[in-house]
Amino acid sequence: MLHILRRFMLALAIALPALLLPLVAHADGGAPNVAYVAGTDSGISVIDISQQKVSRTIATNGSPHTVFLSLDGSYLYVTEPQQGQVAVLAANTGNEVCHASIPGQPSLLTIDNGSNTLFVAGNGASSVSAVDPATCKVKHTFQTSGPVYGIAIAAVGSSLSGDTGNQLWVSAGNTLTTFDDVTGKVIGSIVIPGNPRYITIPPGATIYVTTQDGSIQAVDLTTRKATQLVKGGQYGPMDFNENTGEVYVPDLAHNQLVVLTPVNAGFAVPHEPGRIIKLSNQPTSIAITSDGQLGFVALAGGSVAMLDIPGRATVTTFRVGGNPQFIITGLYPPAVPQNSILSKILNIGAYVLVVALIIVPLLLFRRYTKTRSKAEVEKKRKA
């Protein structure tokens, strides 16, 4: 009996952590099977990666510029500069759920999944708007020192944010400013030579920012010290490989991707760039899948190149038309949408199983001890 209980408890110890995890399918988790391309002939083109073809299109009111996915892959968040708004679309149908009017021809977009807040800005206004994606209501407006050219979220939590939220990094004028993204409190700022533009923040303590005068700077998240990594290009929106920490930067001036070796605090700055990937046309945007296997490059002239990242080769090219501005990858449809009935049923079932795994061994052990006690009493009586 004891060996059975031991096996039961071992199984419980192994299964419990997995069972208690929320059943949520991340939008860009694993090897995705869909890529969304904004700024194509139709508005947004959807590429089926497994079939290697454009599977459908999503029409939008204006020319979409930047697109993000909700954490469960159910919604698309799209900036529409010509319309002066950010829109929330149902990912499966393309139907608009709601939209918010944003000043400055909004083209920039990022999201804090922790607080479920969109941050939207444009080059024509000196502010960043915090938007609730469920209602499209503007929750807060961050005032900046000039027109905004880059925004990104550093998921650092309250210990480093200085208050209650993560950090919102904003490039405006010649300054990179940090806000607590919940309270709006200014945490700090740094002057970036050459005027900061696009920002990307991989996991770790280094922030990467491009500049108007054609350089890429690495900024230490804690000390805010900036170090120039490369110069001489015209750099667009960046992305990073979550597995290796490498940063991929479109260089429009030389029709190539600049791949940066990770910069780590306390270590010597590596020779940059780590390598170069030549392309057939100007790259306007790059997306690296979260498993680090594939890269998707939006190209001027209406094409998208799919890259084999480990193999360092171009797999194929998709024709999407228009002038692609931004690209993102993600699962569609999501394996288990967070708010679906199936998700709720699975969560309830998981917790019932956890309770059973806890109670059943206890009942068996109680029964075992009672039986053993009776046997010992009977043995003593006969003795």
C-alpha positions in Angstrom: 0.0 0.0 0.0 2.8 2.4 0.9 4.5 2.0 -2.5 1.2 2.8 -4.2 0.8 6.0 -2.2 4.3 7.0 -3.0 3.6 6.6 -6.7 0.4 8.6 -6.3 2.2 11.4 -4.6 5.0 11.4 -7.2 2.4 11.7 -10.0 0.7 14.5 -8.1 4.0 16.4 -7.8 4.7 16.1 -11.5 1.2 16.9 -12.7 0.2 19.7 -10.3 2.3 22.5 -11.7 1.1 21.8 -15.3 -2.5 21.5 -14.2 -2.4 24.8 -12.4 -1.1 26.8 -15.3 -3.8 28.8 -17.1 -5.0 27.2 -20.4 -4.1 30.2 -22.6 -2.7 30.0 -26.1 -0.2 32.8 -26.7 -0.7 34.6 -30.0 2.8 34.1 -31.2 3.6 30.9 -29.2 5.3 27.9 -30.6 5.6 27.5 -34.4 2.8 29.7 -35.7 0.8 28.9 -38.8 -0.4 32.4 -39.7 1.2 35.8 -40.5 -0.7 39.1 -40.7 0.7 41.8 -43.1 -0.5 45.4 -42.8 -0.5 47.8 -45.7 -1.2 45.4 -48.6 -3.6 45.9 -51.5 -6.5 44.7 -49.5 -5.5 46.2 -46.2 -4.3 43.2 -44.2 -3.2 40.0 -45.9 -3.2 36.7 -44.0 -0.5 34.2 -44.9 -1.1 30.5 -44.2 2.5 29.4 -43.4 1.9 25.7 -43.6 0.3 26.0 -47.1 2.7 28.8 -48.0 0.1 31.0 -49.6 -2.1 34.1 -48.9 -5.2 32.4 -47.5 -7.5 35.5 -47.1 -7.6 39.3 -46.7 -9.0 41.7 -44.2 -10.4 45.0 -45.5 -9.9 48.0 -43.3 -11.4 51.6 -43.4 -8.0 53.2 -44.0 -4.5 52.1 -44.8 -3.4 50.0 -41.8 0.1 50.6 -40.5 0.9 48.6 -37.4 -0.9 45.5 -36.3 -0.7 43.5 -33.0 -2.6 40.4 -31.7 -4.4 39.9 -28.5 -2.8 37.4 -26.1 -5.3 34.6 -27.1 -5.2 35.5 -30.8 -8.8 36.5 -31.0 -8.4 40.2 -31.8 -6.3 42.3 -34.1 -5.2 45.8 -32.9 -4.6 48.0 -35.9 -3.4 51.6 -36.3 -5.1 53.5 -39.2 -3.2 56.9 -39.6 -5.4 58.2 -42.4 -8.5 57.6 -40.2 -6.8 59.0 -37.1 -7.7 56.0 -35.1 -6.7 52.6 -33.6 -9.2 49.8 -34.3 -9.9 46.5 -32.7 -10.9 43.8 -35.2 -12.1 40.2 -34.7 -9.2 38.1 -36.1 -11.3 35.4 -37.6 -13.8 37.7 -39.5 -12.0 41.0 -39.7 -15.1 42.8 -38.4 -14.5 45.9 -36.4 -15.3 45.6 -32.7 -14.6 49.2 -31.7 -12.2 52.0 -32.4 -10.6 55.0 -30.6 -9.7 58.4 -32.1 -6.1 59.2 -31.5 -4.3 62.5 -32.4 -1.3 62.8 -34.6 -2.1 60.2 -37.4 -1.3 57.2 -35.2 1.1 54.7 -36.7 2.9 53.4 -33.6 1.5 50.7 -31.3 2.5 48.5 -28.5 0.7 46.5 -25.7 1.2 45.7 -22.1 -0.4 42.3 -21.7 -0.1 42.5 -17.9 -2.5 45.4 -17.7 -4.2 44.7 -21.0 -3.6 48.2 -22.3 -2.8 49.4 -25.8 -0.4 52.3 -26.2 -0.9 54.3 -29.4 1.0 57.3 -30.9 1.9 59.1 -34.1 4.5 61.5 -35.5 2.0 64.3 -35.6 1.3 64.6 -31.8 3.4 65.1 -28.6 1.5 62.4 -26.7 0.9 58.7 -26.2 -2.6 57.4 -25.6 -3.3 54.4 -23.3 -6.4 52.6 -24.6 -8.6 49.8 -23.1 -8.9 47.3 -26.0 -12.1 45.9 -24.6 -14.0 49.2 -24.9 -11.6 51.4 -27.0 -11.8 54.1 -24.3 -8.7 56.2 -23.7 -7.6 55.6 -20.1 -4.7 58.0 -19.9 -2.6 60.4 -22.1 1.2 60.6 -21.6 2.5 64.0 -22.6 5.9 64.0 -24.4 8.5 66.6 -25.2 7.8 66.4 -29.0 6.3 64.3 -31.8 6.6 60.6 -31.0 8.6 58.3 -33.2 8.9 55.1 -31.1 7.2 53.3 -28.2 7.8 50.0 -26.4 7.0 48.2 -23.2 9.7 46.9 -20.8 8.1 44.2 -18.7 10.0 44.9 -15.5 7.2 44.9 -12.9 6.8 47.4 -10.0 10.2 46.8 -8.5 12.0 48.6 -11.4 9.2 50.7 -12.8 9.3 52.9 -9.6 5.6 52.5 -8.9 2.9 50.0 -9.9 3.3 49.0 -13.5 5.8 48.2 -16.2 7.8 50.7 -18.1 6.7 52.6 -21.2 9.7 53.9 -23.2 9.0 56.7 -25.7 11.3 58.4 -28.2 10.4 62.0 -28.9 12.7 64.8 -30.1 16.2 63.9 -28.9 15.0 62.2 -25.8 14.2 58.7 -24.7 11.7 59.0 -21.8 10.5 56.3 -19.4 7.0 56.3 -17.8 5.3 54.0 -15.3 2.7 52.7 -17.8 -0.1 52.5 -15.2 0.3 55.7 -13.2 1.9 57.8 -16.0 4.6 58.9 -13.7 7.9 59.9 -15.4 10.7 57.6 -14.2 13.6 59.1 -16.1 15.0 60.2 -19.5 18.1 60.2 -21.5 19.3 62.2 -24.5 20.1 60.1 -27.5 22.5 61.6 -30.1 21.0 61.7 -33.5 17.4 61.7 -32.3 15.8 58.3 -31.2 13.3 56.5 -33.4 12.2 52.8 -33.2 12.6 50.9 -30.0 12.7 47.2 -29.2 13.1 45.6 -25.8 14.0 41.9 -25.6 14.0 40.0 -22.3 17.0 41.2 -20.3 18.4 44.6 -19.4 19.2 46.1 -22.8 17.0 48.4 -24.9 17.7 48.9 -28.6 16.9 52.1 -30.4 17.5 53.4 -33.9 18.2 57.0 -34.6 17.3 59.5 -37.3 20.9 60.0 -38.3 21.4 56.3 -39.1 22.7 54.5 -36.0 21.6 51.8 -33.6 22.1 52.4 -29.8 22.0 50.0 -26.9 20.7 51.5 -23.7 21.2 49.9 -20.3 17.7 49.6 -18.7 18.9 50.4 -15.2 21.7 52.9 -15.7 20.3 54.4 -18.9 23.8 54.6 -20.4 23.7 54.5 -24.3 26.3 52.8 -26.4 26.5 53.0 -30.2 26.5 49.6 -31.9 26.4 50.3 -35.7 25.9 53.3 -38.0 25.5 54.2 -41.6 22.1 52.7 -42.4 18.4 53.7 -42.5 16.8 51.5 -39.9 13.2 50.4 -39.5 11.1 48.6 -36.9 13.0 45.8 -35.2 12.3 42.4 -33.7 14.3 39.8 -31.7 14.8 36.1 -31.4 13.5 35.1 -28.0 15.8 32.0 -27.9 19.1 33.6 -28.8 18.5 37.3 -27.9 19.7 38.4 -31.3 18.0 41.6 -32.7 17.0 41.8 -36.3 17.0 45.3 -37.8 15.7 46.2 -41.3 18.3 48.4 -43.1 16.3 50.2 -45.9 19.4 51.9 -47.2 21.2 48.7 -48.1 18.4 46.2 -48.7 19.4 44.0 -45.8 18.8 42.9 -42.3 21.4 43.8 -39.7 21.6 41.0 -37.0 22.9 42.2 -33.6 24.6 40.0 -31.1 23.0 40.4 -27.7 24.5 43.1 -25.5 24.6 42.1 -21.8 25.3 44.4 -18.9 28.7 43.7 -17.2 30.2 42.2 -20.3 32.2 43.7 -23.2 30.1 45.0 -26.0 30.4 42.5 -28.9 31.5 43.4 -32.4 28.4 44.5 -34.3 26.7 43.5 -36.4 26.9 39.8 -35.8 26.0 39.2 -39.4 24.1 40.6 -42.4 21.2 39.1 -44.4 20.9 40.4 -47.9 17.4 40.9 -49.4 15.9 41.5 -52.8 14.3 44.8 -51.9 13.9 47.3 -49.1 12.8 45.7 -45.8 10.1 47.7 -44.0 9.4 45.4 -41.1 10.6 42.1 -39.6 8.9 39.5 -37.4 10.7 36.5 -35.8 8.5 33.7 -34.5 8.8 33.0 -30.8 10.4 29.6 -31.4 13.2 31.3 -33.3 12.7 29.1 -36.4 11.2 31.5 -38.9 11.5 35.1 -39.9 9.1 37.2 -42.0 10.3 40.3 -43.8 7.8 42.8 -45.3 9.5 44.2 -48.5 8.8 47.4 -50.4 7.1 46.6 -53.7 4.5 44.3 -52.2 6.3 41.1 -51.1 7.0 39.1 -47.9 10.1 36.9 -47.6 10.0 33.9 -45.3 13.4 33.1 -43.7 14.7 29.9 -42.2 16.5 31.5 -39.2 18.7 28.5 -38.1 19.4 27.6 -41.7 20.1 31.3 -42.6 18.2 30.9 -45.9 15.2 32.4 -47.7 12.5 29.7 -47.9 10.0 31.5 -50.2 8.5 34.8 -51.1 4.8 35.8 -50.9 3.2 38.4 -53.2 0.8 40.6 -51.2 0.8 43.8 -53.2 0.5 47.4 -51.9 3.2 48.8 -49.6 3.6 46.4 -46.6 4.3 48.4 -43.4 4.3 45.9 -40.6 4.1 42.1 -40.1 3.3 39.9 -37.1 2.9 36.1 -36.6 0.6 34.1 -34.5 -1.6 31.1 -34.0 -4.9 31.2 -35.8 -7.3 30.0 -34.8 -5.9 29.9 -31.2 -5.8 26.3 -29.8 -8.0 27.3 -26.9 -9.3 30.9 -26.8 -9.1 32.3 -23.3 -12.7 33.3 -23.1 -14.2 30.3 -24.9 -16.6 27.8 -23.3 -14.1 25.0 -24.0 -11.4 26.9 -22.1 -13.7 27.3 -19.1 -14.7 23.6 -19.2 -11.0 22.5 -19.4 -10.1 24.8 -16.5 -12.9 23.4 -14.4 -11.9 19.8 -15.3 -8.3 20.5 -14.5 -9.1 21.8 -11.0 -11.4 18.9 -10.3 -8.6 16.5 -11.3 -6.2 18.4 -8.9 -8.7 18.0 -6.1 -9.1 14.3 -6.8 -5.3 13.8 -6.9 -5.1 15.4 -3.5 -8.1 13.8 -1.8 -7.8 10.2 -3.1 -4.3 9.5 -1.6 -5.5 10.9 1.7 -8.5 8.7 1.8 -6.5 5.6 0.8 -3.9 6.5 3.5 -6.6 6.9 6.1 -8.1 3.6 5.2 -4.7 1.9 5.2 -3.8 3.3 8.7 -7.2 2.1 10.1 -6.8 -1.4 8.7 -3.2 -1.5 10.0 -4.3 -0.3 13.5 -7.0 -3.0 13.7 -4.5 -5.6 12.6 -2.0 -4.5 15.3 -4.7 -4.5 18.0 -5.9 -8.0 17.0 -2.3 -9.2 17.0 -1.7 -7.9 20.5 -5.0 -9.4 21.7 -4.0 -12.8 20.5 -0.5 -12.5 22.0 
